[in-house]
Amino acid sequence: MAVLEVTKKQHIYHTLYRLNLSFSAIVARCRKLQETGVFKSKDARLFQGLTQELQSEINEVLLGTMHDIELEDYNRFGKIRLAREKELRDSKDVLVRAEKSKRKGENRSDKKSRR
């Protein structure tokens, strides 16, 4: 699957939004034409149904593809986050080990001074 730049993804989602707005407008215009009596109720429902079927099919194909791309991005960018978390954990571990070592040294000197 191709890796998309964030601007390309934004363009795709914006285009899908505009496409869905257009389908909504077609359905609404069919309803208006039905209200004027130009379309019979049955014809208006048919054209609205065909329009919404096509809209659903386009959305399903496009969103299936985008789902795969988003999953790849999620995994790729998740690796970056996990590496950073590991880095932070490792640096904390170094501090914790240093603190423990320091305490052990203090405990040894306390035991020696008590003797």
N, C-alpha and C positions, 0 to 999 in steps of 0.2 A: 504494500500500500504506500502511496506517495505521502511524503511529509509536506504539509502545507504551512506556508508562512501565516502568521496570525492575521495579517491584512487580507490574505486570500480567503481564510476561513470567515472573517468578518464579512467579506463581500458575498460569499456563498449564503451565509445566514440572512444577510440583508435582502438578497435576491429572493430567497425562499419566502421571506416575510412579505415582500411586494407581490410575489406570485400568489400567495394565499389571500392577500387583500383583493387582488384582481378576481380570483374565484368567488370570493364573498360578494363582490360587486355584481358579478354575473348572476349569482343566485338572487340577489336583491332586485336586479333589473327584471329578471323573469317574473318575480312576484309582482312588481309594478305593472308589467305588461298584462299579467293575469287580472289585476285589479281594474285595468282599463277595458278589459273584455276582449282584447286582441288575441290573447292566448286562452284556450280552454283550461280549466283547472287541471285536467289530466295531462295536457301538453306541458304546462308550466312545471308540474311535478316531475314529468319525465326529463325535461331539460335540466332542471335543478339536480335531479338524481344523477344524471350523466355527468354534469359538471362536477359534482362532489365526488363521484367515483374517480374521475380523472385526477382531481386534486389529491385524493387519498393515495392513488397509485404513484403519482409523482413524489409526494411526501415520503411514502414508504421506501421508494428506491433511493432517493437522495439521502434521507435520514439513515438508512441502512449503511450507506457508504460513509456518511459522516460519523456514524457510531464507531465504525472500525478505525477511522482516523483519530477520533477522540480517545479511543482506548489505547492506541499506540502512543499518543501524546501523554496520556495519563501515566502510562508505564515509563516512558522516557523521562518525563519531568519528575516522576516519583523517585526514580533512581538518583536524581540530583538532590532531592530533599533528604532521602535516606543517607546519602553520602555526607551531607552536612550534619545530620543528626548524629551519625557515627563520629564525625570529627569532633562535635561538641561533647559527646559522651566520652571519647578518648581523652580529651583535654581535662574533663572533670575527673576522670579516673586517675590521671597523673596527679592532680591536686589532692585527691583523696589518699592516694598512696603516699604522697609526700607528707600529708598531715598525719597519717598512721605511723609512718617512719619517724616523724618528729616526736610523736607521743611515746613511741617505744624507747626512743633515746632519752626522753625526759624520765620515763619510768625506771630505766636502768640507773640513771644518775640519782634518782630518789632512793632506790634500793641501796646503792652504794653509800649514800650519805647517812642512811639509817644504821648501817653496820658500825 
